[in-house]
Amino acid sequence: MKKIILSTFVLLAVSACKKENQKNENGNGSSDSISTVETKQPEAAKINLKQTSPQELSKDLAKSNDTLYVTNFFATWCGPCMQEIPHFKKKIQELNGKAIKFTFVNIYNKPAWETEVPVFAKESGLADKIVLLDDSKIDQNFFSNFKSWKGNGIPFTFFRKGNKTDEIEGSMSEQMLNEKISSFLK
């Protein structure tokens, strides 16, 4: 009797774990989490992110006019970088239509430009504000754009309006970001 119960239990367990290809309403097979991730990759690849050079970016960082330029250097694997992104997104929405331009510069981990960065760009809604900078092409001349940053830590945010600049190395709280931007918009 024990053998029958044990055999029945094993058969039920095996059949419950067996993957079946069930059809959904559209006639497509069901997918597990692995195939869901795989289907995201081609969609992300459709996002064309602009690559920039240190020279091009240096020209952008030097713009001196009535627009406030906020340039954030980040990487998708950087926890503090990802923690401050919602603050930037909120500020972008709040200041829509004002003379302010936000740019997010993805540096480091160039292989992620084909996978993680496009997915992040799409999910965050920041695709039109992200540029890619190959850190292997950055030399010490590039860092002359900044007072203190030498590329040794991210996130790093550079603010410029006219001849006034400021920079923050490390993650910013929402309050800190608001204060920095307000100081330039006065």
N, C-alpha and C positions, 0 to 999 in steps of 0.2 A: 504494500500500500504506500509506504514511504517512497519507493522507487517511482511509482506512478505519479505521485504528487510532485516529486522532485523533477521528473522528466517533463511534466506539464509546465512547471514553473520555468525551466530552462527554455523550452520551446516558445513560451510567451515572451520571455526576455529577449530571445534572439529575434523573434518576429517584430517586436516593438522597436528594436534598434535598427532593423533593416531599413535602408533608405529606399523609398518608393518614389517613382517618378509620376507624381500626380499632376493632372492638368488643372490649371485654374480657369477662370471664366473666359480668358482671352485665348485659350488653347496653348498657352506657354507652360513649360514645365515649372514646377516650384523650384525655388532657389534657396540655398542655405547661405550663411553669412559669408562664406568664401566666394561664392559666385556673385554675391551682391557687391563685394569689394572689387572684384574683377570687372564688373560692368561699370563701375564708377571711373575707372582709369581711362577708358576711351573718351568719356564725356569730359573729363578734366583736361585731356590732351587737346580738346577743341579750343581751350582758352589760350589765346596768344598773349603772353606776357612780354613786355618790351625789355630787351637787354640793353644795358648802357655801359659805357666805358668810364673809367675814373676821370678822364678829361671832360667828357660830356657832363657828368654829374658835377664836377667842379664848376663848370659854367653855370649850371642851374643853381648851385649853392651860393654863387656870387651875385645873383640877380639882386639889384638894389632899386626897388620902386615902392609903390604904396601897397603892394600885396604882401600879406604875411605868408611866408613859406615855412611849413612845418615838415621837416624831413626826418623820418624815423628809420633807423637801421635795425633790422631784425632777422631772425631765422625761425623757421617753423618748429624746430626742435627746442627752442629756447623758452622754457616755462615762464620766466618773467616777461618776455616779449609778448607771449600770448595772453598773459594776465592783463596787460595794459591796452590791448587792442579794443576791447569793448568801450573803454573811455574815449578813445579816438573816434570810434564809430558814432558814439553819442554826440560828440562835439561836431563832427562832420555834418550830422543831421541838423543840429542846432544852428550852425552857422551857414547853412545852405544859402547861396546867393550873395554872400559877403566876399570881400576881397581877401580870400585865404585859400591857399593851395596845400593840400596834404599829399605827401609822397612817402611810400613805404618801400625801402630799399632792402631787398633780400640778398644777404651775403652769406657766404659759407655753404658748404654741402651742395655743390653744383648738381650732383645727380638728382637731388630732390626737386630740381626745376622741372623735371618731366613728370613727377608724381605728386609729392606732398604739396608743393607750392601752388600748382593749379587747383588742387582740391581745396586748399585753404582759401585761395582767391575767390573761388566760386561760392564756398560756404559762407565766407565773411562778407561777400558783396563788395570787396575792395579791388577787384581785378583791374579796374581802370586807374587805380592809384598805385599799383605795385610795379616796380622795376627790378630787374635782376642785375646784380653786379658781381662779376667774377673776382673774388678776393685774391686770386693768384696774380691778377694784373695790377693790384694796388701797390704803389710804392710810397716811400716817405713823403714825396711831394704832395700826394693826395691829402695827407693829414695836416698840411699847412693851412687847410681850410678851417681848421678848428683851433680853439684856444688850448684845450686840454686833452681831447680825445686822440689817442694814438692807435685805435683799433683793437685795444686789448679787452674790451668788454661790450656786450650788448645786453639789453637794448640801449641805444644811444639816440637822442633826439636833438636836432639842430633847428633853432628858430631864427628867422631873419625877416626883418621888415626895414627897408631902406638901409641905413648903415648900422642899425641896432641888431645885435645878435645875442643869443644865449644858447646854452647847451646843457643837457642833462644826461649823465651816464647812469644807467640803471633804470629800473622800472618806476613809473610815475603812478601815483594815485590819481583818482579822478579830480580831487581837489587841487593837487599840484598842477595838473594839466590845465585846469580852468584858470588858475592864478597866472600861469605863464602866458597863456593866450590873452587873457584880459590885460596884462601889463603891456602887450604889444598893440592892443586895439584901442587903448585910451586916447 
